[in-house]
């Protein structure tokens, strides 16, 4: 299994006793400078416990934007960023604070409008500690636990706030899963509503359309999703067994010591390749279907 390069920042590391925490419990917190272009707010990052798809504890991170003018129990919006990435350097908790022309940075003005109205915004790293792009059910879990962590921050005073969800593309998939999972995974969390777009409801059909049997210019997106899914479901998705020599050479580039040389956070996608010859002609597994798949 090819994993992303771990962040050098020790804040992201999982403590040995992580399993002792409940989902959504804050493991660590830190005050941050405000993201470029935003002012009159307090910015916090929270490390919290969530659970992966094998029911193992994982450490996840959310960035909490708290307007200074907010009222007690102000509206909370969990904003699932457009993160179609295999590298942890593209996690919103990092790209929010960069001066690059990233998709995250380009969405800051919209966030500023809501913050000016006193809304609290939580921005989770919904791809998780392995940057498992495509494993959107995991993103749903992290999103819900991130909201609980935000409510657990006493200085925020949002424990009884109405909560909404919004996201597009990779963030849309996490948003859709969070809305679908909330009644069973986080039954005590009440959601006022959710809005998402660009979220394929059947990833099998999307994968087939992006290069199953013939080349497609957006095949790199499907390939990146396959890599991400194999990180979260290594037992169910035997990525290596379904790769051609060309595909294996690209897969091996994503190791703990070297990120994809073509990786760019500015366009939201971790891998750019037009070669559908990377994957053998075999039907994708049903493990990648979305919450509304047929």
N, C-alpha and C positions, 0 to 999 in steps of 0.2 A: 504494500500500500504506500503510495507516494503522498507524503504529508507536506504541508507548507512550512516555510522557515519560521520557527518560533519568534515572537517579538522579543527584542532585547530588554524591554521594560519589564521588571519583575512584578509589576502590578498585575499582569495578566496570568501569572503562574497560579496553578491550583494548589492549595495547601493540603498537607497529608490528611487532615481531618475533615476534608470537604464533605464526606458522607454523613457527618454528624449534623449538618445543617439541613433545614427544610427547604423545599423549592421556594425561591424568591427571597430567602434570607440573605441579608447583606453580609458578605465575607470581609470586604474592605471598602473603604470610601476615600475619596480625595477631592479636594477643591482644585478646580482647573481655571486657567485664564479663559476669558470668553472667546468663542470662535471668531475669526476675522469677520467684520461686518456686523457684529451683534454687540449691543451695549445695554446698560441698565438691567442687567440680570446677573444671577449667580449660577455658575456652571459647576456641576459635580459629575464625577464618574463613580459608578458603583460596580463593584465586583460581587456577583451573587451566585448562589447555587441554582443550577438547573439540572435536567436529566436528559441523557442522550437516548437514542432509539434502542439501545440494548439495556435501558433502565439503569445506566451507570451515572453517578454524579459527575457533572462538568462545571467548570468555572466559566461564567459568561459575564459580559460587561455591557452596561448601558450608560449613555451620557444624558444627564438630566439638565434641562435649561429652565431656570426658575426666574421669571420676571420679578424684579424688586417690587413692582406695583400690584402683584397678585393678591387676591383675597384668600382667606382660609377656604380650603376645599375648592379651589379654582378648577376649571375644566382641564383635564389632562388628555393630551393627544399622543399616542404612541406612533411615531413616524418611522416606518420601515423603509430604509433608504434603498435606492436603486443600486444594489450591490450584487453584480453578476461576476463574482471574482473567486479565484482560487488562492490568492495571496492575502495574508493577514494585514499587509500594509494598506489594503483597500478597505479595511474595516472602518465603519463610520467614526468610531472613537478615535481614529487616527486622521482620516481625511477631513473631518470637520475643522481641524486645526492647522491645515496646510494652506498655502497660498496658491496651490496649483489649480488649474482649470478643471477640477474634477466635477463629476456629476453632483456629488454631495455639496461642494462649494456653490455650484450654480443654483441649488435649491434653497440656499440660506435666505435670500430675500423673501421668499414665501413664508419661511418659518418666522422671519422678523415681523411680518404682519400679524401673525397670530400671537406672538410674544407681546407685541405692543397692546394687544387687547387683554392681556393678563392671563393668557393660556399657558399652562405648563407643558413642555414638550419633552418626551423621552425618546431617545434614538438608540435602540439596541443594536448590538453587533449580532444580527440574527443568523448569520451563517455559522456562528459558533467557533470554538477554539481550533477546529480543523478546517475552517473555511469550506464547509461542505455545501458548495453551491449546488442547487437542485434538490437537496434533501429538505424540502420546505416544511415537512411536518416537524422536523427539529426546529426550524425557524419559528414555527407557531408556538412551540413550547417555550423557547427562549424569550419570545415577545411577551407572552403571558407572565412568565416569571420575572421579566424585567419590569413590568408594570407593578407587580407585587413588591419588588425591591424598592421602586420609587416611592410607593406608599409607605414602606417601612422606614424611610428616611424621615426622622422626626422633625428636623428643621424645615422640611418642605411643606408640612401641614396640608397634605393632600390625601389623607387616609380614607376620606369619604367622598372624594371627588368623582364626578361623572367622567367616564373614560371612553374615548373613541380610538379607532384604529384607522390608519391610512397607509397605503403603499402602492408602488407601481413596479412592474417587471419582477425582478427577484424579490423586491420588497412587497410586491403585490401577492406573490405566492405565500410568503410568510404571514401576511395579513389575512389571507383567505383561510389558511390553516389555523391561525390563532382564533378567528371567529368560530370556526367549526369545532375546535377542540375545547373552547372555554367551558361549556357546560360539564364536561367530564374531567378534563385535566386540571382546571382551576375553578371548581364549582362555586367557590366563595367570591369570585371576582365578577362583578356586574359590569357589562359593557353596554354603553349607550348606543353604539352603532359602529359600523365599519364601512370603509370605501376602498376599493382596490381596482387596479386596471393592469392590463398587459400580463395577466396571470393565466397561463395555459391550464385548462382543467384536465387535460389528458396528455401527459408528457410522452406517452408512447406514440401517439399520433404526431406530436410535434417532432419527436426524434426521427420518425419515418419520413416526415416532410422535409427535414433538414439534411437529408443525405442518405436515406436508406435505399441503396441500390444505384444512386446516381449522385454526382457532385452537386453541392449547393454552396453559394457564397457565404452563407451563415452557418456552415457546418461547425466552425470553431465553437459556437455557442453550445451546440449539442455535445461536442466532445468535452468541453469544460464541465457541463452538467454530469456527464458520465463519470469523469474523474471525481467530482465532488460527491456524487452518490456512492462511489466505491469507497470513499473515505468513511462514510457514515454506515454503510452496509457492506463491509468487506466480505462477510460470509455469504451474502445473497447475490452480490454483484461481483463476479470474478472478472474484473476489468482486464487483468493481464492475459487471461486465457482467450479473450476475444479481440486481441490486438494483433495487427500485422507487424512485421519488423519496423515499418515506418512509425506505426502507432506506439510501439514500445519505446522507440528512441525519444519520442515526444513525452511520453508518460514518465520516463526516467528523469527528465529534466526537472520535474517538480519533486524535488527531494528536500529533506530538512536543511540542506546547506546551500541550495541554489534555486532561486525563483525562475519562472519562465522569462527568458531574455526578451520576449515580445510583450511582457505584461505591462499593461497601462491601466491606471485607475481613472484616467480622464474620460474614457469611453465606457466605463462600467463593466468591461469584459476582461477576464483574466487571460484568455488565450485567443490568438487570432491565427486560424489556419483554414485554408479552403480545400484541404485534401480529405475527402471522405474515404480514401484508401487506407486511412489509419485504423479503421475498425472493420473487422470481418463482417460479411453479410449474414447477420443473425438477428432474429427479432429481439427487440429490447425487452427486458424483464418487466413484469407488471409492478414491481416494487417501486417504480418511479411515478406511478399514477398520482394525480392530484386529488384533492378532497371531493371534487365533483366529477371525477372521471367516469366514463362509461365502460 
